[in-house]
Each structure stands twice: as C-alpha cells, then as structure tokens.
Amino acid sequence: EEMINGRYADKFKPLLLALISLFELPQDESIPDDEHFIEIEDTPGYQTAYSQLIFAGKPEYDPVAGIGDVRKYLATNLAGLSSRQPGKVPGLVGQLEPSAQQCLNQYLQAAGVNIQ
C-alpha cells in the first residue's frame, strides 16, 4: 500500500521496470577471467570425504528461497495489490514503456491473474 499511495509511490514505476528488466536479461553463463577453479575430480590423491573448508558449512543467504517462478510471484502479488487498491495499479502499469507492459502482460497471463 505504501508503494501506491505512500511516501514510496514515486518508486513504484522504476522498481517495477527494474524487476521486469532483470527478469528479461539473458543468464550470464560466462566465467570471468579471474575465476580459475581446479576440478577436484581431476586432482589425484584428493579425498573429498575428509576435506571441508572452514566456512563451507555456512549456508548462503538466498532472499528468494522458496519462490519458484519469480515472474509468477510478481504477477500474483501485483494482482493482489490491485484487488486491494482497485484502479491504481493499471494506471501505473500503463505508464511503463510498451515492451515492459508486454512482458508484464505475459507474466499475468502465465500466472492466470489480472490487474483491475
């Protein structure tokens, strides 16, 4: 609600555009030049059963753990926000550039929801 009517209302459109842009970027599968890893299987005499790094046991924090499809999550939450604030979300979405609107419409269709 703060993102629509409150002090963050001016951030809604840029944030939504940033999320859509992030979702539509191709996955970077390149390996940077400074990352050279030795394959453990290729190292003779290395026993993985007894070799554990000190900080290997610390789980890495994942802010989107438990969210399967982020596009669907965005679409369903926008639909929920739209149902709580009728008429507001479509007006803001209508201010996005056409390519972002098209992507968002695809997310909404795939999730089986709509904004009102």
Secondary structure, 3 states (H helix, E strand, C coil): CHHHHCCCHHHHHHHHHHHHHHHHCCCCCCCCCCCCCCCHHHCCCCCHHHCCCCCCCCCCCCCCCCCCCHHHHHHHHHHHHHHHCCCHHHHHHCCCCHHHHHHHHHHHHHHCCCCC
